[in-house]
């Protein structure tokens, strides 16, 4: 499945293979907002795929033990993250999404869900910030 998906270049292709790509997009945003450097978009790990009866795959993130850049200083010293070097740990929290993912995870998921459709990505990000991080809610 992964070999096939790696050839995809459009959202329509991805939607035929992955069930609910909107959830996948939200997971990527969540990982970015919470500084999760040991999950899919940064580390390319801590996820599974599950084949459903409808022939589509669910993307299932897992292992939320490293949040808010926890142990990032140590991890960056031995993992070759492709992220611009920053002066302080707090500076890493300010890095934009375009610099917060590893090249190995970029294709096709990041390409299709972010680079090829930034308007939808930003719209989803705004919705998550308004509904998920709204103290009035």
Kinemage of the C-alpha trace (Angstrom):
@kinemage 1
@onewidth
@group {chain A} dominant
@subgroup {mainchain}
@vectorlist {calphas} color= white
{ca unk a 1} P 0.000 0.000 0.000
{ca unk a 2} L 2.751 2.444 0.925
{ca unk a 3} L 4.612 1.839 -2.347
{ca unk a 4} L 1.414 2.550 -4.264
{ca unk a 5} L 0.560 5.675 -2.273
{ca unk a 6} L 4.073 7.056 -2.725
{ca unk a 7} L 3.274 7.389 -6.429
{ca unk a 8} L 0.219 9.569 -5.749
{ca unk a 9} L 0.245 13.265 -6.522
{ca unk a 10} L -3.390 14.327 -6.002
{ca unk a 11} L -5.903 14.470 -3.203
{ca unk a 12} L -8.377 12.399 -5.247
{ca unk a 13} L -5.853 9.571 -5.513
{ca unk a 14} L -5.154 9.691 -1.780
{ca unk a 15} L -8.877 9.750 -0.928
{ca unk a 16} L -9.371 6.525 -2.908
{ca unk a 17} L -6.857 4.714 -0.695
{ca unk a 18} L -6.984 6.497 2.692
{ca unk a 19} L -10.257 6.811 4.580
{ca unk a 20} L -10.920 10.332 5.847
{ca unk a 21} L -7.846 12.296 4.788
{ca unk a 22} L -9.275 15.263 6.724
{ca unk a 23} L -8.478 13.416 9.956
{ca unk a 24} L -4.936 12.797 8.714
{ca unk a 25} L -4.574 16.528 8.009
{ca unk a 26} L -5.797 17.300 11.545
{ca unk a 27} L -3.306 14.853 13.032
{ca unk a 28} L -0.483 16.622 11.174
{ca unk a 29} L -1.669 19.977 12.499
{ca unk a 30} L -1.966 18.565 16.004
{ca unk a 31} L 1.587 17.195 15.853
{ca unk a 32} L 2.868 20.580 14.693
{ca unk a 33} L 0.961 22.643 17.270
{ca unk a 34} L 1.990 20.396 20.152
{ca unk a 35} L 5.651 20.137 19.186
{ca unk a 36} L 5.537 16.377 18.707
{ca unk a 37} L 8.957 15.526 17.341
{ca unk a 38} L 8.613 11.746 17.681
{ca unk a 39} L 5.578 11.182 15.489
{ca unk a 40} L 4.707 11.073 11.811
{ca unk a 41} L 5.515 14.485 10.346
{ca unk a 42} L 8.834 14.939 12.146
{ca unk a 43} L 10.104 11.456 12.879
{ca unk a 44} L 8.147 9.415 10.349
{ca unk a 45} L 7.061 6.966 13.032
{ca unk a 46} L 4.479 6.171 15.715
{ca unk a 47} L 1.573 5.455 13.420
{ca unk a 48} L -0.174 2.448 11.933
{ca unk a 49} L -2.447 1.830 8.993
{ca unk a 50} L -5.501 -0.409 9.289
{ca unk a 51} L -7.253 -1.891 6.252
{ca unk a 52} L -11.014 -1.547 6.637
{ca unk a 53} L -13.718 -3.688 5.070
{ca unk a 54} L -14.435 -0.901 2.563
{ca unk a 55} L -10.940 -1.388 1.079
{ca unk a 56} L -9.612 1.894 2.427
{ca unk a 57} L -6.939 2.394 5.046
{ca unk a 58} L -7.278 4.274 8.306
{ca unk a 59} L -4.294 6.294 9.488
{ca unk a 60} L -3.901 5.622 13.209
{ca unk a 61} L -1.465 7.815 15.135
{ca unk a 62} L -0.071 6.462 18.390
{ca unk a 63} L 2.409 7.120 21.198
{ca unk a 64} L 1.844 10.617 22.520
{ca unk a 65} L 4.608 10.412 25.105
{ca unk a 66} L 6.670 13.262 23.628
{ca unk a 67} L 4.775 16.554 23.497
{ca unk a 68} L 5.720 20.216 23.743
{ca unk a 69} L 9.266 19.594 22.446
{ca unk a 70} L 9.996 17.312 25.390
{ca unk a 71} L 13.609 16.120 25.242
{ca unk a 72} L 14.014 17.841 21.867
{ca unk a 73} L 17.496 19.157 22.674
{ca unk a 74} L 18.656 15.603 23.337
{ca unk a 75} L 16.795 14.090 20.392
{ca unk a 76} L 18.114 16.619 17.880
{ca unk a 77} L 21.655 15.734 18.914
{ca unk a 78} L 21.342 12.131 17.702
{ca unk a 79} L 18.500 12.209 15.172
{ca unk a 80} L 19.137 13.943 11.881
{ca unk a 81} L 16.008 16.087 11.758
{ca unk a 82} L 15.839 18.231 8.669
{ca unk a 83} L 14.848 21.355 10.583
{ca unk a 84} L 16.713 24.667 10.528
{ca unk a 85} L 19.033 25.018 13.537
{ca unk a 86} L 17.629 27.355 16.185
{ca unk a 87} L 19.388 29.207 18.998
{ca unk a 88} L 17.088 28.095 21.818
{ca unk a 89} L 14.460 25.464 22.496
{ca unk a 90} L 11.773 28.155 22.529
{ca unk a 91} L 12.852 29.177 19.021
{ca unk a 92} L 11.986 25.679 17.786
{ca unk a 93} L 8.413 26.259 18.964
{ca unk a 94} L 8.249 29.185 16.531
{ca unk a 95} L 9.371 27.250 13.446
{ca unk a 96} L 6.785 27.268 10.660
{ca unk a 97} L 5.063 24.126 9.435
{ca unk a 98} L 7.117 24.071 6.233
{ca unk a 99} L 10.211 23.434 8.343
{ca unk a 100} L 8.557 21.078 10.823
{ca unk a 101} L 8.594 17.837 8.874
{ca unk a 102} L 11.201 15.448 7.590
{ca unk a 103} L 11.731 15.066 3.840
{ca unk a 104} L 11.040 11.318 4.129
{ca unk a 105} L 7.501 11.988 5.337
{ca unk a 106} L 6.831 14.753 2.852
{ca unk a 107} L 5.812 12.553 -0.052
{ca unk a 108} L 3.006 12.037 -0.685
{ca unk a 109} L 1.170 12.914 2.502
{ca unk a 110} L 2.647 16.336 3.266
{ca unk a 111} L 2.828 17.237 -0.427
{ca unk a 112} L -0.821 16.424 -1.035
{ca unk a 113} L -2.360 17.589 2.249
{ca unk a 114} L -0.243 20.723 2.732
{ca unk a 115} L 1.780 21.903 -0.260
{ca unk a 116} L -0.857 21.055 -2.884
{ca unk a 117} L -3.751 22.446 -0.833
{ca unk a 118} L -2.528 25.138 1.564
{ca unk a 119} L -5.921 26.895 1.630
{ca unk a 120} L -7.634 23.806 3.055
{ca unk a 121} L -4.764 23.230 5.467
{ca unk a 122} L -4.983 26.801 6.807
{ca unk a 123} L -8.783 26.565 6.991
{ca unk a 124} L -8.538 23.362 9.027
{ca unk a 125} L -5.855 24.911 11.239
{ca unk a 126} L -8.081 27.920 11.954
{ca unk a 127} L -11.060 25.677 12.732
{ca unk a 128} L -8.953 23.630 15.147
{ca unk a 129} L -7.615 26.733 16.880
{ca unk a 130} L -11.055 28.285 17.226
{ca unk a 131} L -12.913 25.153 18.355
{ca unk a 132} L -10.216 23.079 20.019
{ca unk a 133} L -8.261 25.782 21.809
{ca unk a 134} L -11.071 28.174 22.594
{ca unk a 135} L -11.393 28.646 26.372
{ca unk a 136} L -15.043 29.639 25.929
{ca unk a 137} L -15.812 26.227 24.436
